[in-house]
Amino acid sequence: MKLLLVMPTQYTHDGRPFKQKKAFFPTLTLPYIAGLVPAGIDVEIKNEYIQTVDPTADCDLVGISISTLHAVRGYELADEFRRHGKTVFMGGFHATFMPDEAARHCDSVVIGEAEYLMETIIEDYRNGCLKERYRADTPHPLANLPGPRYDLIPYKKYYYRSIPCQTSRGCPNNCRYCTVTAFYGRKYRFRPVCEVVEEVGRAVRNLRSRLVMFIDDNIAAKKSYSYELYEALIPLNIRWVSQCALTMADDPELLKHAARAGMRGAFIGIETLNSTSLRKVNKGFNKVEDYKDKLTAFRQAGIAVSANMIFGFEDDDRQTFEDTYKFIADANIYANPYILTPYPGTKHYDDLDKSGRLLHKDWRRYTAYQQVARHPTIPAGEMEDLFWDTYLRLYSPWLNFRRMFKRTLKSFFSPMDWFLNIRIYFYNATFVSRKFIKKRLPPYY
């Protein structure tokens, strides 16, 4: 039996499937799902951003994972596979939140986390009794998880031979625009530290890479666990990045310990400089008045910050873009800007849908780079122009050079840190990313 797992690409502004020769970093979803497949089954994974997906491929069963921005392309691929006689199941965030829609394009919809379901799906397919829906009603415990199939990742198609890994799931916060709580639940779950370290150590040996991408939504969610994890990572001598909350800086020792364990980059959801907007979306725990001191604490620990910034809150106006640019520039941090996007499954989506403020439900444009909901004061076309102009300014060569210089003084004697700063942070941000931004394309896939 042959199983093909597919991650569809997204669409560009002009309606073309987005393709590129290489992507920056491999993601975890498909290698991990492949690790759930029982032994004896021939598994192949395809990332359509960088690979060709052939609906006539020699396979029996096709699994397609979709988030909202990948949904339409995923449906098109599913329809093509089925026209060529393949059996298709679909899962992921969008399929979980919109199962009726997904069901029109596949033989079976997987709702929720896959750990409870993959073996049953395979067995039912083999026995000719595949169900129309499979649902995981409870969150899966994170102990004794199978290892991801890193051997299936086409590393030649990526700029960096990084290792994707996960230590936790879930989030106790309830931000109105975020799909994480709706999918994973409002309680943190943690993998046993020994299992994380064993998995990373094995991958380091097999892949001959010491660059790790922890895909957690907050790798500093619980202090006791974080201290234990960081202590256990120190002997591996790796360099890693992950998402975390700004509140990690409340404990300077935790920051120092993370840096000793190899943490060199933090993706932090700062979102906005407007306290009222933060409260409206249930993220009032972000204190604007503390931003500067906490970001300084990260930098002093030797950890580069890339701030997730969102434009398009109700209280935003044209001045918001200029204020955000000045804040990012003065703080000497990187930024990942987005346009506030109401994804199915979130309270934000439900509110806008009920009030009639959604401009459309063309999922191809739910990229977080296009405006899909009516704003009180800024027209859609102007919102996007302001967004892309600001994005390009945030990645100016001068700003990128200044950021690199601020970081590398603390890591002068580490070749790996120089590589991270010059090759990943400076070169990519200045040359590769700007090329994409000028075309209004996402730069980090």
Summary of the structure (lengths in Angstrom):
residues: 445
radius of gyration: 21.4
end to end distance: 30.8
largest distance: 62.2
contacts: 1444
relative contact order: 0.09
helix: 44%
strand: 17%
